Structure formats: C-alpha cells, structure tokens
C-alpha cells in the first residue's frame, strides 16, 4: 500500500482530514512528536533539542554546536526507519518535508485554507480572538516557511512543485478532501514497485551515512543510489584532500555502502569555511563583557583553540540567552552597566544551576571573589588572563557539565 504524507498550515482543517483518513483506512499515523521522540532516542539528544529544529530561530551557538543539523539528520533517519518497516504510513507534520529523495509510492499532499476560513476555524476550535488567531497563524506560517527553505531550498511552503496535490480545504471541505486523497491513493502512479522499494532503501542508507558523519562533527549533504553514496561539501575547505579522506573513512565501512563519491555542492563557492566540530570540546559557551573589542578578540582566540563561543555585551542580553538558548558555560565580567555580573551570576545559578560560570574581571575585589564563589561560580580569574589558563578552565568547567 502507498504511504501518505500530509503537510498543512495551522487551522486548515488538516486534523479533521487526517482523523477521517485514519478512521477509514489501515494507515498507521506518524506525527512530528512521534519522530522527535524516536530521533532523540537514536541520537542521544533531548526531545526538546530535537524539536527546536523546527523553530525559525536558530540558536546563537549553532555555528559551533551544529545542534540543528544533528537534530535534522536524526529526524531523517527516524523517518527513513519508519518507511523501511513497510507498513502503510500516514505521516503528518513538518517532518514530511524531509523526504528529499523521490520515492514514487509516497503521495505528498499539502492542505491549505484562505485566511478568513483559518480565522473562523481558530475561533471555533480554540476560542481565540481574531487578533490572537492572526498572531498564531503568522508565527506558524513563518515557522513553516523557514523550515521548508532550510530543508528543500524552496521559499514557498505551499509551492505546488513540492507536492502531488495541493488541496484548498476552504473550497473542497473535509469530505471532498478525504475523497480526493483516497482517489489519488488508488492511482497506479503511486503503487509500490521494486524501484520505489529500492528508493526507500537508498533514503535509509543516505540517512545512516549522514548521521554517522554528523556524529563525528561533519556537516555535508548525502544522497545514495543502489549503494553508491555521494557526499556534497557545501563550504570552502582549506585542506580538501584531508577532509575527503576523513569522510571516506567514516562512510565506506558502513553496511550497504558500495562506493563513496565526494563532490562540491552549489554553496561551496560562498564566503564560508568548512569546520569539523569536535563534540568533546565546549561549543555552547557565552562570553559576557561590555568591552566589545576585548570580548571579540577573546572569542577569536578561543576559536583558534577550537572553542566556539557566542558574545553579548550586557547582563540583560546574557539572561535572555540563558532563557532562550541555555549555554553550558558562561565567561562573565563583573563590572557592566545595567545588570552587573554578580546579579547575573545570582540569577543564573538560581534558575539554571547546571550552567557553569567563570568570572573574568579586571576590577574585582577579594570580597567580590568570595561573593562569586559562594554563589556557585566555577572559577574566578583576573584580567589580563593567560589564554591557556582560560582555555583549561573552560574545558574543566565543560567536563563538569558533561559529567553532572
């Protein structure tokens, strides 16, 4: 039996259509939540971290942690595993966009309504005011637009080229929408064939290779065809032969891989440099200091030691990052305008005690040192600091986080 993938906008009657299809057929329902849980289990990530992959806001640490790319790769493997089980699936949600390879027995459907109908549905189903409904719909559409662009390269989440069917539910209604989908499921074009079964195995192999690479800190595009794997590097590489050797050493031993071809993707010539991430080193480090030139230079010097960090220039911004992105280690100045370092430390250790805080100051006193250590600071260092001492302290703090 064919598989059915349904992507929709918020308040577009998709839930009602999916429920009818599940009631009327033998499909097994797979949702975003199902695959987030499976991906978290496969990749050793938290479900919260995996679910953030769908967010239009990318963490300020992602350049160093590759957390979003890791989450997407494990979501893709979770989806590929489900498809390879051979059970008839109805997959509903954002994850449907991860089916990058052409598997002909998957019917891809987009369900969308016009705005007035979506507002009516929001009021009737959720009791939202018109203003509240408009805000939720706008946020949801932004989320879907960014997600689709990131995983498919298309700027329009409702583009007909992404689907086999685009159903305007406001015009067709639930009953007719269900009937249209059932009719197309009977079309010979979406029958299961040996070629489409092989396409599922290709999709699964590519996902396995991708997760093996991302687990070693590599971020490349992966495709597969009959056991022949193609890896596309999308950023400039300083030592391309060495990178190619590293990629081959990871991919070639994997079961099912017959050959590996390394190519350059369309983004290779853009102004960015490929950097393999070492997940044994700190990558979610926040530097907080109002001396802009100093902290920028410090961040650059740490990066030369493969220690990635993000920078903010005041205590309020630091607390916002703690709330939204949860750094693992913070290097914090004491004397700053507005919320000073001691108050930031106090709030961080109260709300997020697992974050290790290293105080780095040029104006502290012995009383300040005692106060900071009593509040739970990991270390108290004075400016100017030896970069090797700071690097070691940072690694020690990170080790404490990982072992806690």
Secondary structure, 3 states (H helix, E strand, C coil): CCEEEEEECCCCCHHHHHHHHHHHCCCEEEEHHHHHHHHHHHHCCCHHHHHHHHCCCCCCCHHHHCHHHHHHHHHHHHHHHHHHCCCCEEEECHHHHHCCCCCCCEEEEEEECCHHHHHHHHHHHHCCCHHHHHHHHHHHHHHHHHHHHHHHCCCCCCCHHHCCEEEEHHHHHHHHHHHHHHHHHCCHHHCCCHHHHHHHHHHHHHHHHHHHHHHCCCCCEEEEECCEEEEEECCECCCHHHHHHHHHHHHCCCCCCCEEEEEECCCCCCCCECCCCCCCCCCCEEEECCCHHHHHHHHHHHHCCCCCEEEECCHHHHHHHHHHHCCCEEEECCCCCCCCHHHHHHHHHHHCCCCEEEEEECCCCHHHHHHHHHHCCCEEEECCCCHHHHHHHHHHHHHHHHHC
